[in-house]
Amino acid sequence: MVVFRVTDNINIKTTDGTLVKYQKLKGPSNLLNETLYISTLEDFQDMKRVFSSVDQKYRAKVFDESKIRYLSQFPKELGILNINEYNITNNLNYKYKNDDLLIQSFKNFDSLYLNEEKVDLSKQIKGTLKQDIKILILGSPGFSLSEMICSCTALRIFYEKLSTYFKSISLDIYLNASENRFYSRDKMLFSNQTFINKISALSIDVKEFCQYDFFVDTSSVSKRSYYESLNYTDAWLHKLGIDYKKVPQSKKYNQINLSTFKVRKDLKEKIQKIKLKGKILLYHPYSANIKKSIPKEVAAKLLKELVSRLPEYTIVSTIKVDSKFDDDRYVDLSNDSKSFLDFSYIISNCSKVLTVNTSTYHMADAFLIPTVVFFTELDSKRKYSFYEMSKAIFVKDKTKSLSKFVFENDSLLLYKFEGWQELKVSKVIKLLESF
């Protein structure tokens, strides 16, 4: 969390056209103020870059957080506390900025001094008399689609747990927005969750913030050591003050609601036409991270093998795999998947999915689609839990050990290959057919 004021009036427009207005501080003696603002550390840093790109006269000045926290109207923080984050981060970053050995030893250096002390949500809300409560989630619960889908699952479990204590809960999320080019997508994703009341753009003024009973501060969660080691759902449960080990795996399912989604006519007709041919296999060989992706030539070769060896399937892809390959049983849907919900709709209509480690496999779980996932050496530090309908293949760098790769249920890891060139298509197909 960062509390701040601005030196001059300025507006920032988000990607969906929302206008976030900032006004120069008025009445500084009044701390319950509409011209004092609160944001996450990440969004605050983005906002400062936006300000400076407009004109040097626009600046954001940090305000003493403790003065705001001492307000009687200030809501209670739930989950792992994040008090005085800005000062702690800046002071210790400055102190250790020349300690190269220490910095190189830790991927997330900030995790050394940011609070990670485990808390119990039940104890935090104990004694609350009010039965109709308002909760604010400060900041984006995750940045990639995978992170956000899993954080929604954790938030749903959080909401359900609170529902056993309170009569009604209004849960609002203020997303990072200052320099977030994916704000529209993120807003669409979180708005899709039926238990979430409202999605807004950061920042939020102090007066509005104090209208809430409780808040969760997501600032710098991704820099915590537990976020690097746990799977995303468990990491967010831990952040929210819930013992993830006590939550049954059967409750950690993902949800995507398509009941109110108006599918474009052309997309709907195209999917219906494909389904008339038989079963559909979604093939998703690429990630935004090249180290998680199947090499281009291997991906193209695998596509041809799938078409050749799976005559009962039409292979579809929402990304361009091989522009030169033409076959009646391969359909490129890259121009049809224009939004998160378009992609969700396509996945929901597939019989099976073959993908690298991207959001695709988390989304497939929401529709109980049997999924085979390729994992690489890059995934080896994080513990992965597997959904009921997913199975894994690990493709490793020949020069590195397999011993670091950890699964919650290692029996679900069916094959390990010594590099992409060693990948046996017959075993991939066998695994797809094992569902």
Residue pairs with C-beta under 8 A, 6 or more apart in sequence:
1 38
1 39
1 40
1 41
1 65
1 82
1 85
1 86
1 138
1 217
1 219
2 38
2 39
2 40
2 41
2 44
2 62
2 65
2 85
2 86
2 219
3 36
3 37
3 38
3 62
3 63
3 64
3 65
3 68
3 206
4 36
4 37
4 38
4 39
4 44
4 60
4 61
4 62
4 63
4 203
5 24
5 25
5 35
5 36
5 37
5 60
5 61
5 63
6 22
6 23
6 24
6 25
6 35
6 37
6 51
6 58
6 59
6 60
6 61
7 24
7 57
7 58
7 59
7 60
7 61
8 24
8 57
8 58
8 59
9 21
9 22
9 23
9 24
10 22
10 51
10 54
10 58
11 19
11 20
11 21
11 22
12 19
12 20
12 22
12 47
12 50
12 177
12 178
13 19
13 20
14 20
14 177
14 180
14 183
14 184
14 201
15 180
15 181
15 182
15 183
15 184
16 183
16 184
16 187
18 177
18 183
18 200
18 201
20 177
20 178
20 201
20 202
20 203
22 37
22 203
23 34
23 35
24 35
25 33
25 35
25 36
26 33
26 34
26 35
27 33
27 35
31 67
31 68
31 71
31 206
32 71
32 73
32 206
32 207
32 210
33 205
33 206
33 207
34 205
34 206
34 207
34 208
35 205
36 63
36 68
36 205
36 206
37 203
37 204
37 205
37 206
38 68
38 138
38 203
38 204
38 205
38 206
38 209
39 47
39 138
39 139
39 176
39 178
39 202
39 203
39 204
40 138
40 139
40 140
40 176
40 202
40 217
40 218
40 219
40 220
41 85
41 86
41 89
41 219
41 220
42 139
42 176
42 219
42 220
43 139
43 176
43 177
43 178
43 180
43 202
43 203
44 60
44 86
44 203
46 176
46 178
46 179
46 180
47 60
47 178
47 179
47 203
48 59
48 60
49 179
50 178
50 179
51 58
51 59
51 60
52 58
52 59
62 86
65 83
65 84
65 86
65 87
66 84
68 74
68 206
69 83
71 206
71 210
73 210
74 209
74 210
75 136
75 209
75 210
75 212
75 213
75 214
75 215
76 124
76 213
76 214
76 215
77 83
77 214
77 215
77 216
77 217
78 121
78 124
78 125
78 135
78 214
78 215
78 216
78 240
78 241
79 119
79 121
79 124
79 216
79 217
79 239
79 240
79 241
80 115
80 116
80 117
80 118
80 119
80 224
80 238
80 239
80 241
81 115
81 117
81 119
81 217
82 114
82 115
82 217
82 219
82 220
83 115
85 114
85 217
85 219
85 220
88 113
88 114
89 110
89 113
89 114
89 220
92 112
92 113
93 109
93 110
96 102
96 103
96 109
97 103
102 109
103 109
106 112
107 228
108 222
108 223
108 224
108 225
108 227
108 228
110 220
110 223
111 223
111 224
111 225
111 228
114 220
114 223
114 224
116 224
116 225
116 226
118 238
119 241
120 241
120 243
121 158
121 161
121 162
121 240
121 241
121 242
122 161
122 241
124 241
125 162
125 165
125 214
128 165
128 166
128 213
130 166
130 213
131 166
131 167
131 168
132 166
132 167
132 168
132 170
133 162
133 166
133 168
133 169
133 170
133 213
133 214
134 169
134 170
134 172
134 211
134 212
134 213
134 214
135 162
135 169
135 170
135 171
135 172
135 212
135 213
135 214
135 215
135 216
136 172
136 173
136 174
136 204
136 209
136 212
136 214
136 215
136 216
137 155
137 171
137 172
137 173
137 174
137 215
137 216
137 218
138 174
138 202
138 204
138 215
138 216
138 217
138 218
138 219
139 174
139 175
139 176
139 202
139 217
139 218
139 219
140 148
140 173
140 175
140 176
140 180
140 186
140 218
141 147
141 148
141 151
141 152
141 154
141 155
141 173
141 190
141 218
141 221
141 236
142 148
142 150
142 151
142 222
142 232
142 236
143 222
144 288
144 359
145 185
145 189
145 340
145 358
145 359
145 362
145 363
146 232
146 358
146 359
146 362
147 222
147 232
148 186
148 189
148 190
149 189
149 254
149 256
149 359
149 362
149 363
149 366
150 231
150 232
150 233
150 236
150 254
150 362
151 232
151 233
151 236
152 189
152 190
152 193
152 254
152 255
153 233
153 236
153 252
153 253
153 254
153 255
154 232
154 233
154 234
154 236
154 237
154 239
154 240
154 242
155 171
155 193
155 195
155 196
155 236
155 240
156 193
156 195
156 255
157 237
157 242
157 247
157 251
157 252
158 237
158 240
158 242
159 169
159 171
159 195
161 242
162 169
163 169
170 197
170 198
171 195
171 196
171 197
172 196
172 197
172 198
172 199
172 200
172 212
173 190
173 196
173 198
173 199
173 200
174 200
174 201
174 202
174 203
174 204
175 183
175 186
175 187
175 190
175 199
175 200
175 201
175 202
176 183
176 202
177 183
177 201
177 202
178 202
178 203
180 186
183 201
185 339
185 340
187 199
188 339
188 340
188 341
189 340
190 196
190 199
191 199
192 256
192 257
192 340
192 341
193 255
193 257
194 257
209 215
216 239
216 240
218 239
221 227
221 235
221 236
221 239
224 235
224 239
226 235
226 238
226 239
227 235
227 239
228 381
228 382
229 381
229 382
229 383
230 238
230 244
230 382
230 383
231 382
231 383
231 384
231 385
231 408
233 244
233 252
233 385
234 244
234 383
234 385
237 243
237 244
237 247
238 244
249 385
252 385
253 365
253 366
253 387
254 362
254 363
254 365
254 366
254 387
255 366
256 341
256 344
256 348
256 363
256 366
256 367
258 341
258 344
258 345
258 348
261 341
261 344
261 345
263 342
263 345
264 342
266 336
267 336
267 342
267 345
267 346
270 331
270 333
270 336
271 345
271 346
271 349
274 280
274 314
274 316
274 331
275 349
277 314
277 329
278 312
278 313
278 314
279 312
279 313
279 314
279 351
279 352
280 313
280 314
280 316
280 349
280 350
280 351
280 352
281 306
281 310
281 313
281 314
281 315
281 316
281 350
281 351
281 352
281 353
281 354
281 432
282 316
282 317
282 318
282 346
282 347
282 350
282 352
282 353
282 354
282 355
282 360
282 364
282 369
283 302
283 303
283 306
283 315
283 316
283 317
283 321
283 354
283 355
284 317
284 318
284 319
284 353
284 354
284 355
284 356
284 358
284 360
285 293
285 294
285 299
285 302
285 303
285 317
285 319
285 321
285 355
285 356
286 293
286 294
286 299
286 319
286 321
286 356
287 293
287 356
287 357
287 358
288 358
289 378
291 376
291 377
291 378
292 356
292 357
292 358
292 376
292 378
292 379
293 299
293 356
294 302
294 356
294 374
294 420
295 420
298 420
298 421
298 423
299 321
299 322
300 321
300 322
300 325
302 423
302 425
302 428
303 315
303 317
303 321
303 322
303 325
303 330
304 322
304 325
305 425
306 313
306 315
306 354
306 425
306 429
307 315
307 327
307 329
307 330
309 425
309 426
309 429
310 429
310 432
311 329
313 329
313 351
313 352
314 329
314 330
314 331
315 329
315 330
315 331
316 330
316 331
316 332
316 333
316 346
316 350
317 330
317 331
317 332
317 333
317 334
318 333
318 334
318 336
318 337
318 343
318 346
319 334
320 332
320 334
321 332
333 346
336 342
336 346
337 343
337 346
343 363
344 363
344 366
344 367
347 353
347 360
347 363
347 364
347 367
347 369
348 366
348 367
348 369
350 364
350 369
351 369
351 370
352 369
352 370
352 371
352 372
352 432
352 435
353 360
353 361
353 364
353 369
353 370
353 371
353 372
354 371
354 372
354 428
354 432
355 361
355 364
355 371
355 372
355 373
355 374
356 373
356 374
356 375
356 376
357 373
357 374
357 375
357 376
357 379
360 371
361 371
361 373
361 387
361 390
364 371
364 387
364 389
364 390
365 371
365 387
365 388
365 389
365 390
368 388
368 389
369 389
370 389
370 390
370 432
370 435
371 387
371 389
371 390
371 391
372 390
372 391
372 392
372 393
372 428
372 431
372 432
373 390
373 391
373 392
373 393
374 392
374 393
374 394
374 395
375 384
375 392
375 393
375 394
375 395
375 405
376 394
376 395
376 396
376 397
377 396
377 397
377 400
377 405
379 405
380 404
380 405
380 406
381 404
383 406
383 407
383 408
384 392
384 406
384 407
384 408
385 408
385 409
386 392
386 407
386 408
386 409
386 412
389 435
390 412
391 412
391 414
391 431
391 434
391 435
392 407
392 412
392 413
392 414
393 413
393 414
393 415
393 416
393 417
393 427
393 428
393 431
394 402
394 405
394 413
394 415
394 416
394 417
395 416
395 417
395 419
395 420
395 423
396 402
396 405
396 416
396 417
396 418
396 419
397 419
398 418
398 419
402 416
405 413
407 413
414 427
414 431
415 424
415 427
415 431
417 423
417 424
